[in-house]
Amino acid sequence: MSSTLPAVFAPHDTLTAAARAVLRRYDLSSLWQGTTSGPQSTAVLEGFFGPDHYRFALALTEVHRDADNPALYHVRGKCHYRKNVRPFTGTLLIRQVEDLEPPYEFDYTDATAPNQSEAAGSDSAETVYERKVELAHPREVRAELRIKEVEQANAGEMLAAASLLFYVKSNGHLGYIRAPFRGTDGLYNAGYLLINGSRLNISTKQVKQFVVADNVFSAAPDVYKDFEIGDRGGEMNPKYAHLGWNEKWENEEWWADSPKPKLNL
């Protein structure tokens, strides 16, 4: 990995003994991949690339924990930019594990998750809610993501900070928990997975910033104004069409195929 990419973490080890215990206990592979439904599913993280904030997408198609180091994960995936796809390989090295402070929102599909609205009914209900939160133990994991695209002209290397938010379900499995990544006091910019870093073009030596997330508004809520229009925000504003937000891909599951890469960043 080139030294020209800006560092995202301090060079020294920042994991505590408690953090290492968490990493030994829980395998976060499926969470990093963007799904809790099994290894065959892949979630696409969308966001922005470069100074023009062009549409950019990244998918981790394979993630597995290192057999000897529970803080290290090996990854494969693809990135999508201007109708072109590049495969990559790399690593996720967890650098920090912290308790997650509210506000946050539990997985709405988890019927046994703590429900704040139910807790408002009485003091006893509030006590039950607090106990459920204690058992769920919401956490934020921050990792250093290093990836290298398949070697060819204009291939890239990326160095980024990846933040993952999760909790322990009542059955012992892991689930996502949503929270604002930008320190707001509301949940309208909430997400559970955010990757923010830089890409080096090995041919031109240009370095450009990128950010992707499960929720594009948690990736960069301050990038665009009136990004979506309509009562439910279901339609993209036409003024951003030239930045890739209205493009129709011939193959919607672009990460599942291996088209000849033509990416030139």
Buried (B, 14 or more C-beta within 10 A) or exposed (E): EEEEBEEBBEEEEEBEEEBBEBBEEBBBBBBBBBBBEEEEEBBBBBBBBBEEBBBBBBBBBEBBBEEEEBBBBBBBBBBBBBBBBBBBBBBBBBBBBEEBEEBBBBBEEBEEBBBBEEBEEEEEBBEBBEEBBEEBEBBBBBBBBBBBBEEEEBBBBBBBBBBBBBBBBBEEEBBBBBBBBBEBEEBEBBBBBBBBBBBBBBEEEBBBBBBBBBBBBBBBBEBBEEBBEEEEEEEBBEEBEEBBBEEEEEEEEBBEEEBEBEBEB
